[in-house]
C-alpha cells in the first residue's frame, strides 16, 4: 500500500489544487446575421436571430 513518506506541505498541496481550479473563458461565436460575438446555441441579443432565422422581433429584445 502506497503511503507518503513525508508530509505534503500546504504550499505544494495548494499549488497542485490551484492548477485545476482556473476559470475558462467562454467560447464565443460570430452571429451570421449581424457579426456580433455571442454564446453558441443562443439567440443573438443584438438582432434576435438564431441560425440565420429571425426568431425574436426588435420590440421583444428591448
Number of C-alpha atoms within 10 A of each C-alpha: 3 4 5 7 6 6 6 10 8 9 9 9 10 11 10 11 11 9 8 8 8 8 6 6 6 9 9 11 13 13 23 14 16 13 12 15 15 17 14 14 9 12 18 25 16 16 18 21 19 18 13 11 11 14 13 15 11 12 7 7 11 7
